[in-house]
Each structure stands twice: as C-alpha cells, then as structure tokens.
Amino acid sequence: MSTEETAQTFPLGDPQGLEPKSFEGLLRSSIVGYLSLLKETEPPTRPQTIYQLEDGRISSQQIAFPFYPLASDKEKAKEALSSGEIRKLLDYAWERGELQHGLTGPNPQRNSWEFIVLRDVIHAPLSRILTEAAFDEAVDEGQVTLWAVPERLINKAVGELVLRYCHGRYRYKARCPLAWVSGEAGKRWSLGEDLDLCLYTPRERTGYLSRHHGEFLWQDTLSQLIQMDVAVLEVVLAVDLTFPRLGVPGTGLHYLEQQIADRIDLVKWALMATLDKSDSLIEGTVSYEHMLGGQLTPIGLNFFRREVQKDEGPVYKMTDDAARQAKSLIGQAIGLREKSPDLQQAFWYWGRSCLASIDRDVLLDAVIGLEGLLVPTAGEIRYRFGLHGAALLASCSDDAETMARELRKIYDKRSSAAHGRKEDRLEEASRARHYLGDVISAVITLIKGGMIDPSSRISEQIQTQVLRRCQLMSH
C-alpha cells in the first residue's frame, strides 16, 4: 500500500452556496441533538474566581467551573456523526459542496471531513455558549448547572454561524475601558452602528470582572474601576473572510486590532469635540474576541494596550444630547475617512497624540497631523501653517490674527522639540492636539459642503481657497 500523501479538498465538486433558512434549521437541530448526547457525560472542572453582589458590595469566591473542551472525544464524535440530525446537516453541506476543508494524507476520505465539520461548526460554538451560560449562572447563583444553556444563546450561536458560512462574515466584539465618564449606572449610549458607550451596572461589572480574571485585569487599574466613573466602549466588527489577504501589512490580527483602534480614536475625538475638552479620555486595556471563539482568536480573549497607565484626566459628563452630537460627528467621519487618505492620516496622528505619555510626543504628533492638512509643499511652512490654520479655525478677522500667531508659536515649539531642546512641560502640547481635532472637524464640514474633494489632497485645496479669499479681498 502506498504511503504517499495526497491533498484533497472536501466536499468534492464546486461550491453552490448554503441557503440561509435551510442551513439555519439543520444547524439548530444538530446543535440541540448534539447537546443531548453530551449531557450523558461529565465535563472536567477547574477552580474559577467569580465575582458577585452581596448586600450591594462586590465580593469574590472560587467555585468548581466546568471546562468544555473545543473538541469532542473520538467515541462521542462517532456516536454524534451517526445521529439523524447531524447526518442531515452533513449530507446537505456535502451536496452543496460547502463547509470546505483541505485534507492531506495517504488516502483522505469523507469521514475525516465530517469529524472536522462536527468540531468546527457544532462542537466549538456549543462549547463557547455553554461557557458563556456558565459564567452568567455562576455570577448570579454561585454555582453552575452542567450542560445548561438558554435558548437565546443557541439562537445567538446559530445566527453567528449563518453569518459566517452563508455570508462569509465573522463578527468580533471589543471592549475598551474609558476614564473618566460620569453618568447614570446602566446607561448605554449608541454612538453609531455597533458602537456603544456603557456605564455598567454592578451586575455587569461582576460579569466583566469574572470573565477577565486571570488575564490582564490585575495589570489594569481602569478595568478594576469599571462602573465607578469608568465607562466601557463596546465595538462590534463584522469582518470579511478575505480581510487578511487585502494587501494590508501585517497579520489578520494586526488588521483587526487596527480597525478596533480606529473606532476608539473616532469616539474619543467626537466626544472631545462635543464636550469641548482639552484632554482626551484615558484608555484601559482593549479586549476582543470572536462572538463564537475561533477564527484568529481562541475561545478566550485577545487583548492589547495602547496607552501607558494614567490616572489623571478630565471628567466627561455624558448626556443624551452629547451622545447624539457625538454620534452625528462619528457618522460623518466614518464615511469620509474611508474616501480620504489625508483624513485617515490626520486621525491617526490625533490618536497617537492622545496616547503619548510626554508633552514632547503629544506636540510632535499633533503638529505632524496639522501639517498634513494645512501645508502642501515645502517652503514658508511656518507662515502657511499659521495662515491656513487660522483661515479654518478663526471666526472673524481679529480672531484670525490671534489664531495665526498662536499656531506659529506652536510650530516654533515643535521645531525646538524636534531639534533636541528638552522641556519637561510644554503648554502648547494639549492645545496643538485640540487644534488638530478642530481642523479635522472643519475639514469634514468643508467636504460635506462640497468645498473640498476628499479624494484629492486636502492641504492643496485649503491653500487654493485661502488664495482665492485673498484675491477677493484685494478687489
């Protein structure tokens, strides 16, 4: 018998697509039937710290927590693959040429493909929602009922799987603590499609602490303070399966984290502009996960941190009116930023200036962002930096002269810092960042008014408009 390995993609034949309603029904029946089989077994347990509310205060305890593995044992898998509900799903997928997997071996066969589909499409998602249900029950009751999962979580899993396999999209949820935000506990403000700023209730906080315990939580003071003037920005992203191959530098995870970071920057910019704050909100550790685990991220969380630990910052008093204004700004910016490389760059530098830990870096990043929008070419940079900035930001001629002087002073400070002059405290740093946010807002207004083409270089168009104004004034 030959031991030469061959590669084969299963199912055989061309993919024809999955009909969402048919797939949804077969999938639901398969998950429910498979769960009935698993209930005959007892999963291993491990100690897990759980946070609960007792007399209005949060306390912690360790309980025996079920560990639902990502793959079934072989004998249970064989039994599952012979069940009627799962056989119908497998036959349907095979006939449609879908749920494809490449197999390599001496003689790859359909049964190997079936084991993979059982693991990825049924077992792993079920493991995920069982764990989610276990956390909810543990936080509320202090104990866990094995293999218990409410219907709403089964519906959630089925919906995510239909989105994945019928529409080729994967949904991720990210959470970023933001300080300091005052408002009513339990309040959620929608700041855009799949963008919510939340002040968690005590119950939501215990759930957050329980799920994050043992990961990054104890290196992040803000996460521990969630609910006490620390809000959580929740970001949901639906990402196309092909996104790691779109020519974006880095890995798929790098691309995903950049998309999350861009949305965090947008929210911070919009709230800073709406509430007219001199400093931005402080970020905690950003956590994110696929809604069902798997696909780039494991069942557990992935996380990253952009900002060094800080404690001091302004308090943003959130209101429904402020949320509506911020939502409007974000809605305008999201669409225009995609059309304008210059706006993308300006937002990137604005975000970096908010994350910088020393005034020098805040100033340099902010001024670089301003230059990209205000100065198209070399030569007389300082003069045009002040002139073009004043033209955008000043409301009258007297204000324009003062603004131009202020911007030139900021540019001078930037030059000194860039050429090695050391100053521990630069008052101009926060003002430069504030002006960059204001210039971005002004540019968006001009684009919406049809006065600037977002696909062309913005600084050249601003210079042209300034020259035209000068010509009109001379006549």
N, C-alpha and C positions, 0 to 999 in steps of 0.2 A: 504494500500500500504506500502510495506517495505521501511524503510529509511536507511537500512543497506548499507554502502558504499562498492563498489567493485572496483577493479583495472583492467583495460583492456588496452592493447596496440593496437593502431590502426595505419595502416590498419591491418586487420586480415590476417593470413597466413604468410608464410615465405618470407622474402625479396629476390627479384630476381635481384636487381640492376637496375639502371637507365641507359638507353642507351644515351650517351652524346649528340649526334646530335638531337635525338628526344626530349630530355629534354630541350635542348637549344632553339629549335624552339618554343615549347609550352610555355616556360618561357618568351621568348621575347614578344610573342603575348599577354600573360597575363599581363605583366608589362605595355605595351603600352595601352592596353584596360583599365586597371585599372586607369592609369593616366588620360585618357579621362573622366572617371567617376568623379575623384577627382576635375577636373577643374571646375565642376559645383559648388563647394564650395569655401569659402574664409577662408584661414588659419588665426589663430591669429598672431599678430606681437608683437615684443618686441624691445626695444632700443638695438642697437648693434654698438660698436665703430668700424669704418672701417678706414683703412689707405690707402692713395692714393698718387700718384705722382703729384705734381703741380710745373711746371717750374723747374724740376729737384730736387725738395725737397719733403720730405715726410711730409704730414700733416694728421690730423685725424678729423673725424666728426662722429656724431651719426646719424644713419638712422633707419627707421622702417624696421625691419628684420623679415621675415616670420619664424614662428615656426611650422615645420612639425612634428606632433606627431608620436610616434612609432607605434601606433595602430589606426585603423580607428574607427569612431563611429559605433554603432551597426547597425543602419539603413542602412548606406552606405555599411557596410560589407555584409549585407543580399543582397543588390542590386548587389554587386560585385560577390557574390557567385552564383548568378543566370545567370551571363553573360556567353556567349558561350565560349570565350577564356579560362576563368578561370576554367569552368566546364571540359573542355578537359584536362587541366593540372591535376586537382584533380582526374579525372577518371583514367588517365594514372598512376599516383602515387599509387592510390588505387589498381589497377590491378597488379602492380609490387610489392606491399607490401612495398613501400618505403615512405620516409619522416615520419618515425615512431614517435609517441608520446604516452607516457603513460598517461591515464586519470583515475581519481578516482572520484566516485560519486555514487548516488543511482542507476543510470541507464545510464552509459556513452554511447554515440551514435556517429555515423559518423559525424553528423553536428558539434559537438564540435571540432573534429579533423580538419574539414575544416576551421573553424574560426582560429585555431592555425596556419595552413599552410598559410592561407592568410596573417596573421600578420607577421610570421617569414620569409617566402620565397618571398613574394611580397611586402607587405606594408613597412616593416622596411628597406629593401635595397633601395626601391624607396625613402623613406624619407631621407636616407643618401645621395644619389646622388643629390636630389633636394637641400639639404643644401649646398653641395659642389658647385653646379652650382650657387646658390645664392651668396655665398662668391665671386666667380670669377666675377660675374656681378657687385656686389657692389664695389669691388676694382677697376674695370675698368670704371664703369659708374656712381657710386654714387647712384644707385637705383637698385631695384630688380623687375623683371617680375615674377609674381606669377605662379607657376607650370611649369616654363620653365626649360627644361633640354636638353642638346645637345645629339645627338645620340652616341657620343663617350663615354659618361658616362653611357648610357644604356648598351652599349657593354661591358664596364668595369664591371658593376654590374652582367650582365649575365655570363661573364667569371668567376667571383669570385664564383658565386652560383653553376656553373657547377663543379668548382674545389672542392667546399665544399661537394656537395651532390652526385657527381659521383665518386670522388676520395678520399673523406674523409680528405681533407686538408684545413686548414684555413691559410690565409695569413695576416701577420701583417707588418706594416711599422713603423719603429722607426727613430727618428731624434735626433742627438746629436751635439750641437754646440761645435766646437773645436777651441781653440785660441793658438797661433796666426799663421795664414796662409796667406802668400802673394801670389798673382797671379791675373790673369785677371778675372774681374767680369763676371759671366755667365759661367765660365769654370766648367766642370764636368769631374772628373777622375774616371774611373772604376777601383776599387781595388780588384775585384773578383765578383763572381756571386752574384748579388743583393747587392753589396757594392759600393756605390758611394760617393766620397768626392766632395762637391759642394761649389763653391763661388757664392752665389746667386746674381742674377741681382737685381736692385732696385725694379722691379715689383715682383719678387719672394719674396723679403723681405717684401713688403707691404702685400702680401698674408699671409706670415708666422706670421707677427705681428697681422693681423686682426683675424686669427684663434686662436691665443694663448692669445688674450687679455682677461683679467679677470680670467686667470687660474694661472700659475706660473710666468708669464712673468715679473712682476714687482719686483720679488724677485731674478731675474737672470739677472745680467748686461750683460752677454755674449749674451743672446738672443736678447737684445735690440741693440747690436752692430753687429748683423749678416749683412754681406756684407762688413763691414769695418775691414778687416783682421781677421774675424771670419768665418770659414767655417762650413758647416753642413755635418756630416756623415749620409747618408741615408742607413738604413739597412732594407731589406725585408726578412721576415722569413716565410716559408711555414711549418706549424706545423701539425703533425698527430693528428687526433681527440682523440686518446688514450693517448696523452702525459701526462695528469695529473695522469694517472694510471701506469706509467712506473717504479714505485718504487723510483722516485726522491723525496727527502724530500721537504716538504712544499706544497703550493698550486700550481695550474696550473699557476697562475700569477707569483709566485715566480720562477718557472721553466722558464717561458717565459722571464722574466727580466734577469735571469742569462744567457740565450742564447744571448740576446742582449748585455749584459755587456762583455761576452767572445769575441764577434766580435769587440767591441770597443777596447778592450785590444789588440787584434791581429793587428788592424790597427795602433794603437799608437806605438806598438812595431816595426812593419815593417817600418813605416815612420822614427822612431828614428834611426833604424839601417841603413836605406838607406841614410839619410841625416846626419848621424853621429852627432847627437845632444846629449848633456849631460843631458838635461831635456826633459820630455815628454810634449806633448800637454796638455793644460788645458781643462777640460770638463765643459760644462754647464749642464743644466737640460735635462734629456733624456725624450722625449715624445714618446708615441707609441699608436697605435690604430689598430683595425681590419680594413681591407680595406673596409668593409661594415658596421662596427659597430657590436655590439652584440658579442656573444660568448666570454665571460670573460671580455671584455671591452665594455663600453657603447658607445653610439653614439659619445660622447665627448672623449677627450684624457685621457689616464692614463699617469702618469709621475713619475719619481723617480730621485733622485740626489745622486751621489756617492762621489763627491768632494766638499769640502768647497770652498766658493767663493775666488778665487785668481785672481790677475790682472797681476802679473809679470811672464814672461816666455819667452823662445826663440821664434823667428820668423822662421817658416818653409817656405822656398821659394819653392813652388811647381812647378815642370816642368813635361812635358810629360814623360821624361826619368825617373825621380824619381818615377812617378806613375807606370811605367812598372816594375821597380825593386821591388817596394813595393808589387805590385800585384803578382809577382813571389814568393816572400817570403811568402805571405799570402796563396797562393795556396799550397805551400809545407807544411806549418804549419797546416792548417786546417785538412788535411787528417791524418797526423802523430799524431797530438794531440789526435785524437779520438782513436788511437791504443795504446797510451802510457799514463798510469796514472801518470808517473813521469813528462812527459812534461805538462800534464794538471795542475799538482800541481805547476810546475815552472812558467807557465804563470799566474796562479792565484796569486802567491806571487809577481811576477813582476808587475801585475796590481795593487795590494794593495800598493806596494811601490810607485807607481806613484800617488796614491790618498792620501797618508799620508800627513798630514799637518805640521808635525815637523820632523826634521832630525833624531831623535832617532827612530821613527817608520819607516821612509824610510830605515834606515840602518838595523834594525832588520828584516823587511820583505824581503829585498833583500838578506841578508845573509842566512836566513832560506831557501829561494828558491835555493841559490847556494849550500847549504849543501845537499839538496835533490838530486842534480845531481852529486855532487862530492865526498861525504863521505858516504860509505855504512854501516859502523858499528862504534860503539863507540871505543875510544882509539886512541890517537895521532891525534885527529880531526884537530887541528890547522896545524900540519905538512902536513897532507894529503890534507887539504883544499887548501893550497898553492901549493903543488906539482901537484895535479891533475888539478887544475885550470890553472896553468902555462903550463902544457902539452897541454891543449886545446887551450889556447889563444896566447901563445908566438910563434913567427915566427922563432927564432933562439936561440941558447944556451944562449947568453948574455941576450937576452930579457927574456928568461925563468927564469933566476936567479932574475932579477929585478921584474918580474911579481910575482914570488913566494913570495918575500919579501913584495910586495905591498898587496897581498891577505892576508898574515899572519897579516899584520898591520890592515887591515880591520877587520879580525876576532878578533883581540885583542880589537878593538874599540867596536865591537859587544858585546863581553863579558863584558866589562866595563859598557856599556849601559844597558845590561840585568840584571846586578847585582846592579843597582841603582845609578851609577855615573851620575851626571847631567852635561850635557854640552849643552849650548844653540845652538852652531853651530858645526856641525860635517862635515868637508870637505869630509870625506870618504863616506858619505851617498849617494851622487849622483854618485860617482864612483862605489860603490857597485851595485847600480841599473843598471848602464851601463854595468858592467861586467856580471851581470845576463843575460841581454839581449844578450850579445855577446856569453855567454856559451850556451844559448838556440840555437842561430844560429849555433854554432859549432856542437852541438849535432844533429841538423837536417841534417847538411852536412854529418856527420858520418852515420846517418841512411840511407840517400839517397845513400851513397857509399857502403852500405851493411856491414859496420863495427860494427854496433850496431843494436841489435834486439829491436824494440820499445816495444814489449810486455813483455820483461824481464826487470829487474831492471837496470836502466842506470848507476847508480853510481858503481855498482859491475863490469859492463863491462868496464867502464873507468879505474877502478883500475887494472883490468886484463891487459888492453892494456899498461898501464904505466909500470907494472911489466915486461911485455914481452920486452918493449923497453929497460929497464934496463938490462935485461938478454942478449939482443943482443949487447948492448954496452960493457958489461963485457967480451964478447968473442972477 
